[in-house]
Amino acid sequence: MTTAAVAEDRSPWLVAFEERAAAPRREPERLARLRRQAIARFAELGFPSMRQEDWRFTNVGALARTRFALAAPGAVVREEQILPFTFEGMPRLVFVDGHFAPQLSRLEGLPERLHVGSLAAALADGSDAVVDHLGAHASFAEQPFVALNTALFADGACVHAPRGVVAERPLQLLYVASGPGDGEPRMNAPRTLIVAEEASQLTVVESYGTVGGGTTFTCPVTEVVAGEAAVVDHYRLSQESFAAYHVALQQFRCERAAHLSSHSILTGGLLVRNDVRAVLAGEGVDAILNGLYLTKERQHVDTHMWVEHAAPHCDSHELYKGILEGRSRAVFNGLIHVHKGAQKTDAKQTNRNLLLSPEALVNTNPQLLIFADDVKCTHGSTVGQLDQEAVFYLRSRGIGEEAARSLLTYAFARDIVDRVKVESVRRDLEEFLFHRLPKGEVVRQAI
């Protein structure tokens, strides 16, 4: 893939921006300026090439050369089509192709003071929480896909918990891409803003799925702000079709004594890139960032993590696991950055990968960048296959070889699944594993 070949495909996105900018829109002038800056930056950067360090294992040439139409509102999606992605009894906001779908949303049972709704509506109302935080944390200076989202997003979810609000029930934010029936590839760019003010508590399940066939491109950006002593439990589930491109950024900012827990589960998509960036801006922050990716056939999943310790007395712990089958590929690049003065940092980052096929490949690179001298920081990665002695042991107990391999694979993934606190999400992941693994029913009975 050459840089020139990719650059040729910028013009459709610039035209799409001009068309969207010409449409009437109610939003603050600050955002309009930000959009213009973003599209100008995208025009400068273009799509990344494999010559760039952050993309040297991920080829986006096929995505860049595909002519995507910007998804318009009005796609018809029935409730039964989204049921595989929902959780029984959980309030939900649903977006189809990046546009709010009130007929599919259910918001009963949430606290009165918890503000949940369409981001476009919140912008039109001039909400201070939205105006102050939207785009303030997710930088597009060196991120072309973040620039593309900032320029083109039409809607998304806005969740605002004022000071002291405690939401006991989890909230689902479901983004569905409708596969085009006419065969024309479609792109959507949803934006999510979650603001938890001082001493508030939130649990949010952010889900992505595909309805219908055809090629889709989802380019989401999620900004999560955890205020002083706030508690945010966040889950991200990517379950799109194998004809989907998905390039995303999760941007977290944690203030003094905030507690953040985030789990990313990636199972779908043809090409998936997930950037996770967390800034521990205040003292005493506790951040847990875990993930699990399962790939097969020719899937490619790329996870880039950046955890920034900007204040002293902060803890961060990251555990990402990958299970690869077929000729699939995975990338994990993780960096813990400890600023000067961020003393008493306690940080640990681990990436473990299980290869179930001789043709599967993973590139893993955990890193430390430390400018303080009173810290505890560790990092490590492993890549391997199933323990043949463990397989032999299970076979000697009357379990067939295929079931034995599945049982050990399930145990490897279960380490992440057990850390999920929301019962319905944990149960759904367990069922997914039972159906994904050969002899899954034997595994179910064995545990």
N, C-alpha and C positions, 0 to 999 in steps of 0.2 A: 504494500500500500504506500503510495507516494503522497507527499503533502499536497502536491498540485491536484491530484485526482480527488482528494477530499475537498479541497478549497472550491472546486467547481460547483459543489452542491450547496453552497451557502445562500445563493440568491433566492431560492424558494422560501427560505425562512425569513429573509428580509422583506420579501413581498407579503408574506403572511402577517408580519408585524405591522406593515403599513396599512393593510386592510383592516386589521383589528383596531389599530389606533384611530382609524377614520370613523369607526362605529361609535355611537353615543355611549358614554360610560360615566357613571357617578363614582368617582374616587378622588382622594386627595391629590393635590398638585405634586406633593412630594413623591408619591408613587408614580405619577406620570413621568416625572424627571428620572426616577430610578429605572423605569422601563426603557427610556431612551438611552440611558447610559449602558444598560445591559445589552441591548441589541447592538449598540456600537462596539461594545467589548467583544460580543460574539463574532461580529464581522471581522475584528482584528485577529481573534484567536483561531476561528474556524474549528473544525473537528480535530481532536487530538490524533496524532500518529504514533506508531510504535517506536519512533525515534525519541519520544519523550519518556523520561524515566518512569513517571507514574503510570504510563500506558504501554510499557514495553512488552508485556505479556498478553495484552488485550487489543485485538484488532477490531476497530469499529468501522472498517471500510465498508462492509455490506450495509450497515445502518446509514452511513453518510451518503452512500450512492442511491439509496432508495428514496423515491419521491413520495413523501407522506403528505396527506391532506390534513389540515388542522381540523380536528373533530368538532362538529357543530352540535348545539343542543338539540334535543328532540328525538334521539334514538329511542326506539321502543324496546324496553326490557321488562319482562314480566317477573313478578315476585318469585315464582317457582324457579326461575333461572338463576336467581341469586342465592337460593337456599343452601347450596353446597358451601357457600362462603360465610354464612351467618351463624350465630350462636343463639340457641333457644333462650328466650327470656331476657336477652341483653339489649338495652337501648342502642339504636344505631342511626347514624347519618349515612346516607347512600349517595354516591355520585356516579353518574354514568358518563363516560368520556370526559371527565373533569367538570361536569355540570351537576348542580344539586338536583336530586330527584326526590321531592317531598313525598310523592305517592309511595315510595319504597322505604321511607325513613320511619322510625318508631322512637319517640323520645319520652315515653311515659316512665315515671318513676325516678326522675333525676331531681336533685335539689333545686329549689326555686331560684336561688342566687347563682347557680351555675349557668353561665351563658354558653349555649351550644347552638351552632347554626352555620349558615352559609357565610363564607368569608366575603364574598361579593356584597352581601347584604350588610355585613358589619362595616365594610369600607364605605358603603353608601351612607350609612348612619354616622360615620365619623367617629367610631369607637376609639377612645384614647389608647386602650390596650393594644388595639390592632395597629393604629397609626404609629405608635411609639416603637413597636417591636418588629413589625413586618419588614423583612429585608435588612434589619439592623445587625443580624448575627450571621447570616449565610452569605458569605462574600463570593462574588463572581469574578474577582480580579484575575484569577488563574483557573477558573472553572467554567469552561464553555457551556456545559449542560446546565449549570446553575444560572448562567446568563440567559440561556434560551428559555428556561422556565420563568425567570423573573420578567422577561419581555413578553411572554405569550400567555401566562396563566390567566384563565377567565374566572375560576372559582376554586373552591376547596373548603376545607373544614376550619372553623374557628372555635376553639374551646378556651374559655376564660373562667378561671376559678378565682373570685375575689378573696381577699384576706380572710383566713379562717374557715373557708368552705371545705367540707369533707364530703366527697362523693363516694359512698360505700359501694355502689354498683359500678361495675366496669362499663365503659362506653366504647362501642365499636364505630370506627370510621372506615367505611367500605368504599373502595374505588374500583369500579368495574369498567373495563375496556370492552366495548362491543365490537367484535370482529366484523369487518365490513362484508355485507352480502354481495356487494358489487365487485369485490376483489381489489378495490383501491385501498392501499395501506393507509391507516389513520394514526395520527399522533394526538396525544392529550398530555397536558402539563398541569396536574393538580397541585395546589399549594396548601399546606397544612400549618396552622399556627396554634400552638398550645401554650398558654400562659397560666402558670400556677403561682399566685401571689403568696405572700408571707403566711406560713403555717397552714397552707391549704393542702389537700390530699386528693390525688387523681389516679385512676387506672384507665388507660386508653389502649385499645386494640386497633391497630392500623393495618387494614387488610387490602390486598390487591388480587383481583381475579379477572378472568376473561370469559365473556359470553359470546358464543358463535365462533366461526372460523375466520381465517384470514390473518394477515400480518398487522400487528399493532406495535406502537412505540409509546411507552409511558415514561414521562420525564418528570417525576415528582420531587419536590423539596419540602422537607418538614423542619420547622423550627420549634424547639421546645425550650421554654424558659422556666426554670425552677427557682422561685424566689427564696428569700431567707427562711430556713427551716421548713420548706415545702417538701412534700413527699410525692414523687411521680413514679408510677409503675407503668412502663411502656412496652408494648409488644408490637412487632412488625412481621406480618405474614405475607410472603410473596408466593402466590399460587397461580400464576398466569400460564397460558398455554405455551406449547413448545414452538409457536410461531411468533412469540412476543419478544420485543426488545424492551429492556427496563434499565434505565440509568437514573440513580437516585442519590440524594444527599439527605442525611439526618444530621441536623445541627443542634447540639444541646449546649445550654448555658446554665450553670448552677451557681447560685449565690450562697452566702454564708450558711453553713450547717444544713444545706439542702441534701436530700437523699434521692438519688436517681437510680432506677433499675430499668434496664432496657434489654430485650431479647429479640433478635432477628432470626426468623426461620425462613430460609429460602429453598423452595422446592420446584418452582416453575420457571419458565422463560427459556428462550434460546440463548440470548446474550444478556447477562445481568451484571451490572456494576453498582455496587452499594458503597457509598462513602459515608463513614460514621465519624463525626467530629464532635468532641466534647471539650468544653472550656470550664475548668473548675476555678471560678473567678473569686470565690470567697473562702475564708478559712473554714475548716471543719467539714468540708463536703465529703460525702461517701457515694461513690459511683460504681455501679456494677453494669458491665456491658458484655453480654454473652450472645452467642449465635450458633446456629447449626445450618449447614447447607448440604443438600442431598442432590447429586447430579447423576445423570445417566445419558446414554446415547451420545449426542454431540453438544450437549449443553456446555456453556461457559459461564462461570460465576466468579466475579472479581470483587473482593472485599478490601477496602482501604480504610484503616482506622488511624485517627490522630487524637490522642488524649493529652490535653494541655493542662499541666498543673501550674496555675498562675498565682497561687496563694499557698501559704504554709498549712500544715496539719490536715492535709487532704489524703483520702484513700481512693484508689481506683483498682478494680480487678476485672480483667477481661479473659474470658475463655471462649474460644471459637473452635468448633469441631466440623469436620467435613467428611462425608461419605461419598466416594466417587465410583461410578460404574461405567461400563462401556468405554467409549473414547472421549469421555467428558474431560473438561479442564477446570481447574480452580486456581485462584490467586488469592493469597492473603498477604497484605502488607500493613504492618502495624507499627505505630510510633508512639512512644511515651516521651513527652517533652516536659521536662522539669525546669521551670524558670529560675533565674537567680533570685534568691530570697524565699523560694518555696521550700523551706526547711521542714523536716519531719514528714516528708512525703513517704507514703507507703503505696507502691504501685507494682502490679504483677500482670503480665500479659502472656497468654499461652495459646498456641494454635496446634491442634492435633488432627491428623488426617488419616483416614482409612481407605486404602485403595482395594477395591474388589475386582479389579480387572488389570491385566498387565498393560493395557493400552491407556489407562487413565493416568493423568498427570496433574500434579499440583506444584505451584511455585510459592514458597512461603518465606517471609522475610520480616520477623519481628525486630524492632530497633529501639534503642534508648538514646535520648539526647538530654544530658543532665548538666545543669549549671549551678547546682547546689551541692553542699558537701555533707549534709546530715540527712540522708535519705535511705530508704530500703526499696530498691527497684530490682525486679527480675523479669526476664523474658525467656521464652523458649518455644521450640516447635518440633514436632515429630511427624514423620511420614512413614507408614508401614502397611503391612497386610495382616490378615487374621493370624493369630497364633495357632500354628498347626498342632501343637501339643494340646491346646485347649479344645480344638476340634476333635482330636483323637479321644480325649477324655470323655467328651459328650457322646461320641459314637460308641465308646465302650459301655456307656450306660443305656444303650438301646435307641439313641436318637440318630436318625439318618443324617448323612453328610450335609445335604442341602439345608435341612432344618437346623443342624448344629451351627452352620455358618450364619444363618439368619438370626439365631438366638444370640450369638456373640455380637453381631452387628447391631441388634436391638439394644443390647446392654451398653454398647458404645454410645449410641444416640440418647439413651435414657438418662444419661448423666446431665444433659442439657434440659430434656423434657421435664425432669423432676424439679427443676428450678423454676418452672412456670407456676405462678401462684394462682392464676385464674383457672378454676377447675374445668370449666367447659372448654377452654383453649387447650389445656393439658390433655383432656380426654380426646379431643379432636386430633391432636398430634399423635397420640397413641394409636388411634384407629388408622390414621394415615400410614403409620409404620407397619401395622399388621397387614394392610392391603398392598403395600409397596414391596415387602419382603417375601421371597418365595417361602412357602410353607408357613405363612403368617398365622394360620389357625393353630398350628403346632406350637408356635411361639406363644400365642395367647394362652394356651392351656398350660404351658410350661411355667409361666410366671404367676 
